[in-house]
């Protein structure tokens, strides 16, 4: 981003980094940035940590910045996994079955009752200590003893442990919802989409995604925004379970990495819509958009190499685009009434959707070239590190690990020479029933 020709200035962040629990340094930093700019500017947080910290200092910055109105520490509440579980239960939004254990014994019992393997999450992942061994925001737990040990590290993690029923990845399972909302949860621009490739495989960021209206996903996103009175941009992640029910697995109170997927035919996206609303300008009625494809070139390449193309069901014919005449509420038209069935658009219109690349732009090549250089540099570095210190007779195996990382766990169990290049524990872990990928590919968000 720093290399883009469209970036006018970069302002340094708080000295010592960003701490949402002690946002005074951020307040001082933003005050200095405001003095340099010399007039009110729109402030949009681009990650969870920033969204939480900005909301805590927002009342002091109202005269300096145009900031979405998010009272009562709203970003921290929805980013808190335990609070999100309660909100979903309160407002009848489908969510994976979740247990918050109060002891190590309860954690072990809950893991057994939910059915191993289970997903383990820390309620407030932004409090995890940097570099803590074995503590990640989300993990796949295979044994009751592992669940007990994780609970015993709750004090070190800084927040409560949650255990969730595991929802296996598969065909047509990962969906997302993006929206920009004015005060009171009124939608300015919103839509749902499907992950077609992700990196890491089946678990991570969207490598390839498609804007596909789905009434169930959109209704859940609109309902949450309305009940919360949410103003700002949000990014929700859903996973379809075995019965076909979409379950909310994550609430991000900021733009998602693929937010440019949701751009209408005039180029209006959720960030631009938010800017217009915060500056008192009229937000145009959205037109067109469903069928667009987002590609993050670096992650898409890695996902294709690692896991290939995920099989897909034939796409359902989508509803009319948000804001188009006669569109239903599920397509998030501003001021629309919910409850009507979505109209169907011709399938051919979806197939001709324009591709939005994350890095490449013909009129702004430097970000793409910088990404390409970094990608090639990291790949070369990993190859060199894999070969250093490996005996001559083991180099062929090490090369196989680098070229085909999906085979890493199997190689360890069959050939001891791969032990120095692979993960020592993955060979002994059972693959979850019905799951087609290795355990390290199945960790939910």
Order of alpha helices (4+ residues) and beta strands (2+ residues): alpha-beta-alpha-beta-alpha-alpha-beta-alpha-beta-beta-alpha-alpha-beta-beta-beta-beta-alpha-beta-beta-alpha-beta-alpha-alpha-beta-alpha-alpha-alpha
